[in-house]
Each structure stands twice: as C-alpha cells, then as structure tokens.
Amino acid sequence: MTVAENFRAVKKDIARIVADHCRTGDVELVVICKKQSVEMIEEALATGQRVFGENRVQEAQEHWEHLRLRYTGLQLHLVGPLQTNKAKDAVALFDVIQTVDRPKLAATLSKEMHEQRRLLPCFIQVNTGEEAQKSGISPIELSDFLEFCVKTCRLKITGLMCIPPLEEPPGFHFSMLQRLAHTHNLKHLSMGMSSDYEKAIGWGATHLRIGTALFGGREDEDDHHPQTS
Ligand SMILES: *Cc1c(COP(=O)(O)O)cnc(C)c1O
C-alpha cells in the first residue's frame, strides 16, 4: 500500500468509528513523522495533510526546515518529552506543545513564549499509568500543576495528553484522561495511536497521534514504545 492509500483507509476508518460512536465535534489526525524520511512526509503532504507531530526537537528541525517554506497551513505538534534547554527552539518551531509535564518546563516555556511573542496552545501530559520511566504529571498532582501553569505561568492549556502503558488495555487510561479533562474543563484530549485509536475515539479523543498505520514501520526502531528508556 502507498502512503496515499493508507491515508484513505485510516481516514475512512476514523470516519466510521466517529459515526458509530455518534461523536460530534472534530477528531484531528496528527500524523507522527518521527523516523520518517522527508520523502515520506512529502507523500503525506501530497494527500493534503497539514497537521503533523514530532517527538524530538532536533529531528523536527531537520524535517521541517525546508518543508515549512514550501507548504502553507502547517500545524506542528510536539508530542515527545522536552528538555528545558530545547524550549527556545521548540517554541520557535512548533504550533502546539502537547507534553508540558513539570513545573520547571512550564516556567521555561512561559518565559520563551513571552520573549518570542508566541503564546502556543499547550496540553499537559498525564502519566496515567504512573510509570517511573515515562514522563507526564501524575494524575494526583494534575490540579495543582494545572493551576501553576495557568495562573503562575500564564500558559494557554487547552487539553491533556497520555500514552497508556504498553502492556495494559488502554481503555482504563483513556477513560481516566477523559474524566480529568472534564473535571478541569479542558476541551482537548490527545490519545490514541495506530493500535488503539478506535478505543480512544470511543473515550472522546479529539487528537489522534498516528504514525505506523499511515507510513508503515519505522526503520531502526529500537525503542518501540514512545518515551520509555
Ligand atoms: C511514535 C508516537 C506515536 C505514534 O505511534 P504509532 O504506533 O506509530 O501510531 C504517538 N504518540 C507518541 C508520543 C509517539 O512518540
């Protein structure tokens, strides 16, 4: 299957699931292009896709340095962990930061956004499985952290993001994220990847992060699950 055929199939599938669940409101497809070549990304762009996600700042810069000049209407999401020393570059390049996960990062992003005059929409990453090796704020700390982000740092927090533990059924985690977003009056929910987007849509996902189902496997994939070390 070509990238274009995969896109058609996945979009059709998403439309069917959205209809099955009588969902209203948009479900945004964020195409994850980590470890893909620029040629593959251009095949995605040729289908009309404009919303993309990356999990590393440096790779994103390499991918988008030239593409950004040639395509309009792009929206780039950062979906991987962000080191504070890369915050400046991240604010300059991305349009949405999905992985705000600790006070030091929130404060640094706040300073950078202020300096660059770019108030980007942000999501808080929640470590729903409380996994030691995964980033994200623990669910119990979310209320205080959200208040810190909004009141102290003046970040524009619009939603929550999670990556369920690899070895568990994801529904529990998706339902937790939905409940947390509802409690805190946040409208965006970034959850659901190639293997579990159907479940995620059922639990109210507004942003799906899909790579493999569109591009096929990634080369040299040693760290198969995101954000584990
Ligand atoms: C790689 C990655 C995805 C996409 O995973 P696929 O299984 O390839 O669809 C989604 N979210 C994050 C944070 C990722 O790192």
The ligand as a Gaussian input file, in Angstrom:
#p B3LYP/6-31G(d) Opt

LIG

0 1
 C        5.505000       7.380000      17.920000
 C        4.422000       8.041000      18.678000
 C        3.085000       7.923000      18.272000
 C        2.645000       7.141000      17.053000
 O        2.689000       5.785000      17.282000
 P        2.238000       4.738000      16.133000
 O        2.073000       3.498000      16.885000
 O        3.343000       4.719000      15.145000
 O        0.967000       5.242000      15.557000
 C        2.133000       8.578000      19.023000
 N        2.452000       9.311000      20.101000
 C        3.721000       9.474000      20.510000
 C        4.006000      10.302000      21.696000
 C        4.744000       8.840000      19.811000
 O        6.014000       9.002000      20.236000

